[in-house]
Amino acid sequence: MQHQTRRLAPVTMAGVVIPLCLGLLLWSVWNQGGLPYVWMPLTALTPEEWYWPGTTLPRDWHGRAATTIYSGLVLAAIVYGVAKLGSWGLLARHFLEPYRPPVRAAITAGAALIALMFVWPEAFPLIDWDPLPIAMPVLYLAALVADDLAIFSSPLLTYTLYALITAAVLWPFARLGRWFDAVRSLLRSRGGPPATPVPGAPAPLSTWPGPRDAGQVQVADVLAGELLGGRMNEVDVARIRRRWERSRGDARRLAGFVDTVLRQGAAAWAHPSGDRDLPRRLAAHDLLLGQVRIGRAVAGERNPAAYRGAGVALDPAVLGTSMLVVGPPGGGPAGGLAAAAAEALTLQALTGACSVVAVGGPSAPYGPDAAYDVVVRLGDPASPYDLDLYGGLTGPDEAAALLAEGLAGDVESLDPRRAVTVLAQLLGPYRAVHGAFPPVPVLRELLEAGAGPLTALLDRLPADAAAMRRELEGRIRQAGGPADPGPLLADRLALLDRPAFADFFGAGTGAARPFSLDTVAHHPLRVRLELPEQGHEEASRLLARLVLAQFLAAARAAGRRSHFAGLVLDDATGALTGGTVRALQRLRTRDAGVVLGLRTLGDVPEPLHGPLLAAVGCRAALSGVTTWDGRGFAEAWGTEWVETEEVAHHTVFANQPMTRALHALRKRVTGKAVTTDAVTLKKVERERWSASELAHSVPPGHAVVSLTTVEGGHMPPVLVDLRA
């Protein structure tokens, strides 16, 4: 969670100042010999011959050592008592808490230097004061143990004691400033010291141990030389390793692998586009694992202990369960998550591991067009590609089902089966006559046509097309009736029958090449589909719904694939219907998945809120969601059993005057009354994240994310810093 600095109460500051003044007063009086009876423990524990009779004045070096050690113990007791009463540790942690680790370490190092000035003043030329009894008591204690002052003639022993004393003084400052964590972080940022080879340890990956252990030493040497020579990047490594895993168990494939590597080196099996990397990267990727980093779990109490401070990443095993991202606009509704997922899939497509379709408006965060093989700009005459309205299908029933989903899937008053039937009654006969499905203007005319134009089409049907004749005759009987869905479908289709789309959807008048979405199920393509925005919002929603339906159908219909198929839709407003939500869950077994972004769950019909959250395996609630959206996430994430601790503070009332006086002094110093605590532990069931917490406790730049893999592994909802 977002860090908030707590404000210290004024009584806490008073509790620091008062013990400090008392400690200085006690030490001053001690140095002047004004405290009676304090030497009695010393004289009781040490021989009398060390002192002059009747006094504590030292007779020889033994007495001087004992009194010095005793003074050091008194000073330690005073400092400990003052620090305990004054809450020095709490105060220091309070002021150091807002600072970053390097600044925190620097501040405590300065404080440690000041402390060393009081321990070793002779080491600082400009300082002229007597040292505190810290070093000398330790040195005298060593002499008493050895019973000989001559031990300090040994430089080794002397400097060893000096080092131990200095380390003891620095230790509390090092703990407070977390010096060791700062040093480890610095070493990690600089790459750390070079690793020394350990006998029996696995060979480094740069030597290509897989082919080498399999006896292909020449192949391993070629690949290692390409890597060390800078001619191979991580995309090449991931691509060739993937090909090796597929070839190692088959002798024929293995021979082809060896021959290709020896001839082409790092360029072996390069992507058909010739690209071996993206023009630019915005996220952190690990291509050997196929992961992209999206942030770091916050090291706060709200997250489970096992996930605090851990990095969070996405990969095809996670995206295979599909992902829903809900949050207000800000770099796109899905924000950096959609951008990271699209960039990861486009990068992995270069290794042959996946295909990707990135759908969104011109402002969608999908990177430059150079990162894609196919760019479809619907409504732009300069677009090099056109979109096949029927998804590359040839069967009229399947094409009618996809087209009905796109045209009227969001119309609650229309039965989807009736829409499919009407479209199939027209698509089948038209294809039987013309050999292709009708373009948008022609299909619109057929839907609006009465019995006369449809009868003309019926007369052109071949005599042996009895089934198509029955279909069209049924359509002629329904045309113009009160329950005819044809006019409604024609009105929806009119959104695409506009001058801006005159050269698209198979019109054949432009230079754009037709692109069918089912291609991504067979080839590792990178597709960018740009939807129109200004003036065509309803058409964009219709097209998004159609593209999503086509992708889901292509992913389900394709046979066994060797690559993952992913779709990223940064704004799924209006694209989700009952049919697409039901189809989402079936993608888990088809090696495919989608990433859907929504500004709010209100952009989806309310009856679909629960089924949508249940259909996706990965959910992300961005900062700024409403309590209505949070309620859906809270129900999807469920509850957990937690152990709570209730502490009841009971004030202690003293009967004796002296006790009451001590209690009053303690309250004045610490700011707290003397109490006894009654602790009650119990287990309660509560929501993992409540709707109110999701709406008000998620800081900007953060999200609550839960992930699930296709194998069933899952990560509970965790607060993630998307900027880390």
C-alpha positions in Angstrom: 0.0 0.0 0.0 1.0 3.6 -0.3 3.3 4.6 2.4 2.0 7.3 4.8 4.3 8.9 7.3 2.8 8.8 10.8 2.9 12.0 12.9 4.4 11.7 16.3 2.4 13.1 19.2 3.8 16.1 21.1 4.0 14.1 24.3 6.4 11.7 22.5 8.8 14.5 21.9 8.5 15.5 25.6 9.2 11.9 26.5 12.4 12.1 24.5 13.6 15.4 26.0 12.9 14.7 29.6 14.8 11.4 29.8 17.7 13.0 27.9 18.0 15.8 30.4 17.8 13.4 33.3 20.5 11.2 31.8 22.9 14.2 31.3 22.2 15.3 34.8 23.0 11.8 36.2 26.2 11.6 34.2 27.4 15.0 35.3 26.7 14.2 39.0 28.4 10.9 38.6 31.6 12.5 37.2 31.7 14.9 40.1 31.3 12.1 42.6 27.9 13.4 43.9 26.1 10.0 43.9 26.5 8.2 47.3 26.7 4.4 47.7 27.2 3.8 44.0 30.7 2.4 44.5 29.5 -0.3 46.9 29.1 -3.0 44.2 32.6 -2.3 42.9 34.2 -2.6 46.3 32.2 -5.7 47.0 33.3 -7.5 43.8 37.0 -6.5 43.7 39.9 -7.0 46.1 40.5 -4.3 48.8 44.2 -4.1 48.0 43.5 -2.5 44.8 42.4 0.7 46.5 43.7 2.9 49.3 42.2 2.0 52.7 38.7 3.4 53.2 38.4 4.9 49.7 37.8 3.8 46.1 41.0 5.6 44.9 43.0 3.1 42.9 46.3 2.0 44.5 47.7 0.5 41.3 46.7 -0.2 37.7 44.3 -2.9 38.8 42.2 -0.4 40.7 42.4 2.1 37.9 41.2 -0.6 35.5 38.3 -1.6 37.8 37.0 2.0 38.3 37.3 2.7 34.5 35.3 -0.5 33.7 32.7 0.4 36.3 32.3 3.9 34.9 31.8 2.4 31.5 29.0 0.1 32.9 27.3 3.1 34.6 27.4 5.0 31.3 26.0 2.0 29.4 23.2 1.7 32.0 22.4 5.5 31.7 22.3 5.4 27.9 20.2 2.2 27.8 17.7 3.7 30.3 17.5 7.0 28.5 17.1 5.3 25.1 14.4 3.0 26.5 12.4 5.7 28.2 12.8 8.2 25.4 12.0 5.7 22.6 15.1 6.6 20.6 14.7 3.7 18.3 11.1 4.5 17.5 12.0 8.2 16.9 14.9 7.3 14.6 12.9 4.8 12.6 10.1 7.4 12.2 12.4 10.1 10.8 14.3 7.6 8.5 11.2 5.9 7.2 10.5 8.3 4.3 14.0 8.1 2.8 15.2 5.7 0.1 17.8 3.1 1.2 20.9 5.0 -0.1 19.8 8.2 1.7 19.0 6.3 4.8 22.4 4.6 4.9 24.1 8.0 4.3 22.3 9.6 7.2 23.1 6.8 9.7 26.7 6.8 8.5 27.0 10.5 9.4 25.5 9.8 12.8 27.9 6.9 13.3 30.8 9.2 12.4 29.7 11.7 15.2 29.5 8.8 17.7 33.1 7.7 16.7 34.2 11.3 17.5 33.3 10.7 21.2 34.9 7.3 21.2 38.2 8.1 19.4 38.6 11.9 19.7 42.3 11.6 19.2 41.6 10.4 15.6 40.1 13.8 14.7 42.8 16.6 14.7 40.3 19.4 15.3 38.6 17.9 18.3 39.8 18.6 21.8 37.8 16.7 24.4 38.1 13.6 26.6 36.8 10.4 25.2 33.8 8.7 26.7 34.6 5.6 28.8 33.8 3.1 26.0 37.1 2.1 24.6 39.2 2.2 27.7 36.9 -0.1 29.8 37.2 -2.8 27.0 41.0 -2.4 26.9 41.3 -2.6 30.7 39.0 -5.6 30.8 41.3 -7.4 28.5 44.3 -6.5 30.7 42.5 -7.7 33.8 41.7 -11.0 32.2 45.3 -11.5 31.2 46.5 -9.9 34.5 49.2 -8.1 32.6 49.4 -4.6 31.0 52.2 -5.8 28.8 49.7 -7.5 26.4 49.2 -4.2 24.7 52.8 -4.3 23.4 51.4 -6.7 20.8 50.1 -4.5 17.8 48.0 -7.4 16.6 46.0 -7.7 19.8 45.7 -3.9 20.2 44.4 -3.2 16.7 42.1 -6.2 16.9 40.5 -4.7 20.0 40.3 -1.3 18.3 38.5 -2.9 15.4 36.0 -4.8 17.6 35.2 -1.6 19.6 34.6 0.4 16.4 32.4 -2.4 15.0 30.4 -2.5 18.2 29.8 1.2 18.0 28.8 1.0 14.3 26.6 -2.0 14.6 23.4 -0.2 15.8 23.8 2.4 13.1 24.2 -0.3 10.5 21.0 -2.0 11.6 19.1 1.2 11.7 20.3 2.3 8.3 20.2 -1.2 6.7 23.7 -0.9 5.4 23.9 -4.5 4.3 20.7 -4.2 2.2 22.1 -1.1 0.5 25.3 -2.8 -0.3 23.6 -5.9 -1.7 21.3 -3.6 -3.8 24.4 -1.8 -5.1 26.1 -5.0 -6.0 23.0 -6.2 -7.9 22.7 -3.0 -9.8 26.3 -3.3 -10.9 26.1 -6.9 -11.8 27.8 -8.1 -8.7 31.2 -9.8 -8.5 32.1 -12.3 -11.1 30.8 -15.8 -10.2 33.5 -18.3 -9.6 33.0 -21.7 -11.1 31.9 -24.3 -8.6 32.9 -28.0 -9.2 29.9 -30.0 -10.2 27.7 -26.9 -10.9 25.7 -26.8 -14.2 27.4 -25.4 -17.2 26.5 -21.8 -18.0 23.8 -21.4 -20.7 26.1 -19.4 -22.9 28.0 -22.6 -23.7 24.8 -24.3 -24.9 24.9 -27.3 -22.6 21.9 -29.0 -24.3 23.4 -29.7 -27.7 26.8 -30.2 -26.1 25.6 -32.9 -23.7 23.8 -34.6 -26.6 27.0 -34.9 -28.5 26.5 -32.0 -30.9 29.7 -30.2 -29.9 30.2 -28.5 -33.2 26.7 -27.0 -33.1 27.2 -25.9 -29.5 30.5 -24.2 -30.5 28.9 -22.4 -33.4 26.1 -21.1 -31.3 28.4 -20.1 -28.4 30.6 -18.3 -30.9 27.7 -16.4 -32.3 26.6 -15.4 -28.8 30.0 -14.3 -27.6 30.6 -12.4 -30.9 27.5 -10.3 -30.3 25.7 -11.7 -33.4 23.0 -13.4 -31.4 20.4 -11.7 -29.1 18.0 -13.1 -26.6 15.3 -13.5 -29.3 17.7 -15.7 -31.3 18.6 -17.7 -28.2 14.9 -18.3 -27.3 14.0 -19.2 -30.9 16.9 -21.7 -31.4 16.4 -23.3 -27.9 12.7 -23.8 -28.7 13.6 -25.5 -32.0 16.2 -27.6 -30.2 13.6 -28.9 -27.7 11.3 -29.9 -30.6 14.1 -31.6 -32.5 16.2 -33.4 -29.9 13.9 -36.5 -29.7 13.6 -37.1 -33.4 16.6 -38.2 -35.5 15.3 -36.7 -38.7 14.5 -33.4 -37.1 17.8 -33.4 -35.3 19.7 -33.8 -38.6 17.8 -30.8 -40.0 18.6 -28.8 -36.9 22.3 -29.5 -37.1 22.4 -28.6 -40.8 20.5 -25.4 -40.4 22.6 -24.1 -37.5 25.8 -24.9 -39.2 24.7 -23.0 -42.3 22.8 -20.0 -40.8 24.1 -19.6 -37.3 22.1 -17.1 -35.2 19.8 -16.4 -38.1 18.5 -20.0 -38.2 14.7 -20.2 -38.3 14.3 -16.4 -38.3 10.8 -15.0 -38.4 9.4 -14.8 -42.0 9.4 -11.0 -41.6 13.2 -11.1 -41.1 12.9 -9.2 -37.8 15.0 -10.5 -34.9 13.9 -8.0 -32.4 11.4 -5.2 -31.8 12.1 -1.6 -32.8 11.9 -0.7 -29.1 10.9 -2.2 -25.8 9.1 -0.6 -22.9 8.8 -3.5 -20.5 11.3 -5.9 -19.0 11.3 -9.4 -20.7 12.8 -12.8 -19.9 12.4 -14.6 -23.2 14.0 -17.8 -21.9 11.0 -18.1 -19.5 8.6 -16.3 -21.9 7.7 -13.8 -19.3 7.1 -10.0 -19.2 7.4 -8.1 -15.9 4.4 -6.0 -15.0 5.5 -4.8 -11.5 6.4 -5.8 -8.0 4.2 -6.9 -5.2 4.2 -4.3 -2.4 6.0 -5.3 0.7 3.1 -4.3 3.0 0.9 -6.1 5.5 -2.0 -6.2 3.0 -0.2 -8.8 0.8 0.5 -12.4 1.8 3.9 -12.8 3.3 5.1 -15.2 0.6 4.5 -12.5 -2.1 5.8 -9.3 -0.5 8.5 -7.7 -2.6 8.3 -10.4 -5.3 8.2 -9.6 -9.0 5.0 -10.2 -10.9 5.1 -11.3 -14.5 2.8 -12.6 -17.3 3.5 -15.5 -19.7 1.4 -17.7 -22.0 0.7 -20.2 -19.2 -1.1 -17.4 -17.4 -2.6 -15.6 -20.4 -4.0 -18.9 -21.5 -6.7 -18.5 -18.8 -7.5 -15.0 -20.2 -7.2 -11.7 -18.3 -9.6 -8.9 -17.5 -8.3 -5.5 -16.5 -10.7 -2.9 -15.1 -9.8 0.7 -14.4 -10.4 4.3 -15.4 -8.7 5.8 -18.5 -5.1 6.7 -18.2 -2.8 5.5 -21.0 -5.7 3.4 -22.2 -8.2 1.6 -20.0 -5.9 -1.4 -19.5 -3.0 1.0 -19.1 0.5 -0.6 -19.0 -0.9 -4.1 -18.6 -2.3 -4.2 -22.2 0.9 -2.6 -23.5 3.1 -5.1 -21.7 1.0 -8.1 -22.8 1.0 -6.9 -26.4 4.7 -6.2 -26.4 5.5 -9.6 -24.9 3.4 -11.5 -27.4 4.9 -9.6 -30.4 8.4 -10.3 -29.0 7.6 -14.0 -28.5 6.1 -14.2 -31.9 9.6 -13.6 -33.3 10.7 -16.8 -31.6 7.8 -18.8 -33.2 6.2 -19.3 -29.8 2.9 -17.4 -30.4 0.8 -15.2 -32.6 -0.9 -12.0 -31.5 -3.8 -9.8 -32.6 -3.7 -6.3 -31.0 -7.0 -4.5 -31.4 -7.6 -0.9 -30.5 -7.9 2.7 -31.6 -5.0 4.8 -33.0 -4.0 5.8 -29.5 -3.8 2.3 -28.1 -0.4 1.6 -26.5 0.7 -1.1 -28.8 4.0 0.3 -30.1 5.0 1.2 -33.6 3.6 -0.4 -36.8 7.1 -1.7 -37.5 6.6 -4.2 -34.7 3.8 -6.0 -36.6 3.6 -8.1 -39.8 0.0 -7.1 -40.7 -1.5 -3.7 -40.0 -5.1 -3.2 -40.7 -6.4 0.4 -40.5 -10.2 0.1 -41.0 -11.5 3.3 -42.6 -8.0 4.5 -43.8 -7.7 4.4 -47.6 -3.9 4.0 -47.1 -4.3 0.7 -45.1 -2.2 -2.0 -46.7 -4.7 -4.7 -45.5 -8.4 -5.3 -45.5 -10.4 -7.3 -43.0 -12.4 -10.3 -44.1 -15.9 -9.8 -42.7 -16.5 -13.6 -42.6 -13.2 -14.6 -40.9 -12.0 -16.8 -43.8 -14.9 -19.2 -43.3 -16.6 -20.9 -46.3 -19.6 -22.5 -44.5 -22.6 -20.3 -44.5 -23.8 -21.4 -41.1 -20.5 -20.7 -39.4 -20.1 -17.4 -41.2 -23.7 -16.4 -40.2 -23.0 -17.2 -36.6 -19.9 -15.0 -36.4 -21.6 -12.2 -38.3 -24.7 -12.4 -36.1 -22.6 -12.1 -33.0 -20.9 -9.0 -34.4 -24.1 -7.3 -35.6 -26.6 -8.1 -32.9 -24.9 -9.9 -30.1 -25.6 -7.0 -27.8 -29.3 -6.7 -28.7 -31.1 -8.2 -25.8 -34.5 -8.1 -27.6 -33.3 -10.3 -30.4 -32.8 -14.0 -30.2 -29.3 -14.8 -31.5 -30.6 -18.0 -33.2 -33.1 -16.1 -35.3 -30.4 -13.6 -36.4 -28.1 -16.6 -37.4 -31.0 -18.2 -39.3 -31.8 -15.1 -41.3 -28.1 -14.5 -42.3 -27.6 -18.2 -43.2 -30.7 -18.1 -45.4 -29.0 -15.4 -47.4 -25.3 -16.2 -47.3 -25.7 -19.8 -48.5 -27.8 -19.1 -51.6 -25.7 -16.0 -52.5 -22.5 -18.1 -52.3 -24.0 -20.8 -54.4 -24.7 -18.3 -57.1 -21.7 -16.0 -57.0 -19.1 -18.3 -55.4 -18.4 -15.9 -52.6 -20.2 -14.2 -49.7 -21.7 -10.8 -50.4 -19.9 -7.6 -49.5 -21.5 -5.2 -47.0 -23.7 -3.1 -49.4 -25.1 -6.2 -51.1 -25.8 -8.0 -47.8 -27.6 -4.9 -46.5 -29.8 -4.8 -49.6 -30.6 -8.5 -49.2 -31.6 -8.0 -45.6 -33.9 -5.0 -46.5 -35.2 -6.6 -49.7 -38.7 -7.8 -50.1 -40.0 -10.9 -51.8 -39.3 -9.6 -55.3 -35.5 -9.2 -55.2 -35.1 -12.4 -53.2 -37.2 -14.3 -55.8 -34.8 -13.1 -58.5 -31.9 -14.6 -56.5 -34.0 -17.8 -56.1 -34.4 -18.1 -59.9 -30.6 -18.0 -60.4 -29.9 -20.9 -58.0 -28.8 -24.1 -59.7 -31.4 -26.8 -60.1 -29.5 -29.2 -57.9 -29.2 -26.8 -55.0 -32.4 -28.0 -53.3 -31.2 -27.2 -49.8 -30.3 -23.6 -50.7 -33.6 -23.2 -52.4 -35.5 -24.2 -49.3 -33.4 -21.8 -47.2 -34.1 -18.8 -49.5 -37.8 -19.7 -49.8 -38.0 -19.6 -46.0 -36.5 -16.2 -46.0 -38.9 -15.0 -48.7 -41.9 -16.1 -46.5 -40.5 -14.2 -43.5 -39.4 -11.0 -45.3 -41.5 -8.0 -44.3 -43.2 -9.7 -41.4 -43.7 -8.1 -38.0 -41.1 -10.4 -36.3 -38.6 -10.2 -39.2 -35.1 -9.4 -37.7 -33.8 -8.5 -41.2 -34.4 -4.7 -40.9 -32.6 -4.6 -37.5 -29.6 -6.5 -38.9 -29.6 -4.1 -41.9 -29.6 -1.1 -39.6 -26.6 -2.5 -37.8 -24.9 -3.3 -41.0 -25.5 0.3 -42.2 -22.8 1.3 -39.7 -20.3 -0.4 -42.0 -22.0 0.7 -45.2 -20.4 4.2 -45.0 -18.2 6.1 -47.4 -15.3 5.7 -45.0 -15.5 1.9 -45.3 -16.2 1.8 -49.1 -13.0 0.0 -49.9 -13.1 -2.5 -47.0 -14.8 -5.7 -46.1 -14.4 -7.3 -49.5 -15.6 -4.4 -51.6 -12.7 -5.1 -54.0 -12.3 -1.5 -55.2 -9.1 -0.6 -53.2 -5.6 -1.8 -53.2 -5.7 -3.3 -49.7 -5.1 -7.1 -49.5 -7.8 -9.1 -47.6 -6.7 -10.5 -44.3 -8.5 -13.3 -42.5 -8.3 -13.6 -38.8 -8.1 -17.4 -38.8 -4.5 -17.1 -40.2 -3.2 -16.4 -36.7 -4.3 -19.9 -35.6 -1.9 -21.4 -38.2 1.1 -19.0 -38.3 3.0 -17.0 -35.7 1.8 -13.6 -37.0 1.9 -10.2 -35.4 -1.3 -8.4 -36.3 -2.3 -4.8 -35.4 -5.9 -4.0 -36.1 -6.7 -0.3 -35.8 -10.3 0.6 -35.2 -11.8 4.0 -36.3 -12.6 6.3 -33.5 -13.9 9.8 -34.3 -17.4 9.7 -35.8 -17.5 5.9 -35.9 -17.7 4.8 -32.2 -20.6 2.5 -32.8 -18.9 1.0 -35.8 -15.8 0.4 -33.7 -17.7 -1.4 -31.1 -19.4 -3.6 -33.7 -16.0 -4.4 -35.3 -14.4 -5.1 -31.9 -17.3 -7.5 -31.2 -16.9 -9.1 -34.6 -13.1 -9.5 -34.3 -13.4 -11.0 -30.8 -15.9 -13.5 -32.1 -13.8 -14.4 -35.1 -10.7 -14.9 -32.9 -12.6 -17.1 -30.4 -13.9 -19.2 -33.3 -10.5 -19.5 -35.0 -8.8 -20.5 -31.7 -11.4 -23.2 -31.0 -11.6 -24.6 -34.5 -7.9 -24.9 -35.1 -6.4 -28.3 -34.5 -3.2 -29.0 -32.6 -1.0 -25.9 -32.8 2.7 -25.5 -31.9 2.2 -21.9 -30.8 0.1 -19.8 -28.5 -2.6 -17.5 -30.0 -3.4 -14.3 -28.1 -5.6 -11.3 -28.6 -5.3 -8.0 -26.7 -8.3 -5.7 -26.8 -7.5 -2.5 -24.8 -11.2 -1.4 -24.8 -13.7 -4.1 -24.7 -16.7 -1.8 -24.3 -19.6 -3.3 -26.2 -17.5 -6.2 -27.4 -18.6 -8.8 -24.8 -21.8 -10.7 -25.2 -23.2 -13.8 -23.7 -21.8 -15.9 -26.5 -18.2 -14.6 -26.2 -18.2 -14.9 -22.5 -19.2 -18.5 -22.7 -16.5 -19.1 -25.3 -13.7 -17.5 -23.2 -13.4 -20.5 -20.8 -13.0 -23.0 -23.6 -9.8 -21.3 -24.7 -7.9 -22.8 -21.8 -7.6 -26.2 -23.5 -6.9 -24.6 -26.9 -3.6 -22.9 -26.1 -5.1 -19.4 -26.6 -6.2 -16.5 -24.5 -7.3 -12.9 -24.6 -6.6 -9.7 -22.6 -9.6 -7.5 -22.2 -9.6 -3.9 -20.9 -12.6 -2.1 -19.5 -13.0 1.3 -18.0 -15.7 0.0 -15.7 -17.7 -3.2 -15.4 -20.7 -1.0 -16.3 -19.6 -1.1 -19.9 -20.8 -4.7 -19.9 -24.4 -5.7 -19.4 -25.1 -6.4 -15.8 -26.1 -10.0 -16.2 -22.7 -10.7 -17.6 -20.7 -9.3 -14.7 -20.6 -12.5 -12.7 -20.0 -14.9 -15.7 -17.3 -12.6 -17.1 -15.3 -12.5 -13.8 -15.8 -16.3 -13.5 -14.7 -17.0 -17.1 -11.3 -15.3 -16.9 -8.5 -16.8 -14.7 -6.6 -13.5 -14.3 -8.1 -10.3 -12.9 -6.7 -6.9 -12.3 -8.4 -3.9 -10.6 -6.5 -0.7 -11.3 -6.4 2.3 -9.0 -9.6 4.4 -9.3 -12.2 1.6 -9.7 -15.6 2.3 -8.2 -17.2 0.5 -5.3 -19.7 -1.0 -7.8 -16.8 -2.5 -9.7 -15.0 -3.5 -6.5 -18.0 -5.5 -5.4 -17.7 -7.8 -8.4 -14.0 -8.3 -7.8 -14.6 -8.9 -4.1 -17.2 -11.6 -4.8 -14.9 -13.2 -7.4 -11.9 -13.3 -5.0 -14.0 -14.6 -2.1 -13.0 -14.8 1.6 -10.2 -16.2 3.7 -9.7 -17.1 7.3 -7.4 -14.7 9.2 -6.2 -14.6 12.8 -7.0 -11.4 14.5 -5.6 -10.1 17.8 -7.7 -7.9 20.1 -5.9 -6.1 22.9 -7.8 -4.5 25.7 -5.8 -2.0 27.8 -6.8 -1.7 31.5 -5.5 1.2 33.5 -3.7 0.2 36.7 -4.9 2.2 39.8 -2.3 2.2 42.5 -3.2 2.4 46.2 0.2 3.4 47.7 1.3 7.1 47.4 4.8 6.1 46.3 3.4 3.9 43.6 1.0 6.6 42.4 3.9 9.0 42.2 6.0 6.6 40.1 3.0 6.0 37.8 2.5 9.8 37.4 6.2 10.3 36.6 6.1 7.4 34.0 3.0 8.9 32.4 4.7 12.3 32.2 7.8 10.8 30.6 6.2 8.3 28.2 2.9 10.0 27.6 1.1 6.7 28.5 -0.7 5.6 31.6 0.3 2.4 33.3 -1.9 -0.3 31.9 -2.2 -4.1 31.7 -3.0 -5.8 28.4 -5.6 -8.5 27.8 -5.0 -10.2 24.5 -7.6 -12.2 22.7 -6.8 -14.3 19.5 -9.5 -15.6 17.2 -10.0 -16.6 13.6 -12.5 -14.7 11.5 -13.6 -15.0 7.8 -13.2 -11.8 5.8 -13.0 -10.7 2.2 -9.6 -10.8 0.7 -10.2 -7.4 -0.7 -13.4 -5.5 0.0 -15.2 -3.2 -2.4 -14.3 -0.2 -0.3 -10.6 -1.1 -0.1 -10.4 -1.6 -3.9 -12.0 1.8 -4.4 -10.1 3.8 -1.8 -7.0 2.0 -0.7 -5.2 1.3 -4.0 -2.6 4.0 -4.6 -2.1 5.6 -8.1 0.1 3.4 -10.3 -0.9 0.3 -8.5 -3.3 -2.6 -9.1 -4.7 -5.6 -7.3 -3.9 -8.6 -9.5 -4.7 -12.2 -9.2 -3.3 -14.8 -11.7 -4.2 -18.4 -12.6 -2.3 -20.8 -14.9 -3.8 -23.3 -17.3 -2.5 -26.1 -15.0 -4.5 -24.7 -12.1 -1.8 -22.9 -10.1 -2.9 -19.5 -8.8 -1.7 -16.4 -7.1 -4.2 -14.7 -4.7 -5.1 -11.1 -5.2 -1.9 -9.1 -4.5 -1.3 -5.3 -4.5 1.2 -4.7 -7.3 3.2 -1.5 -8.0 3.0 -1.3 -11.8 5.9 1.2 -11.9 8.4 -1.0 -10.0 
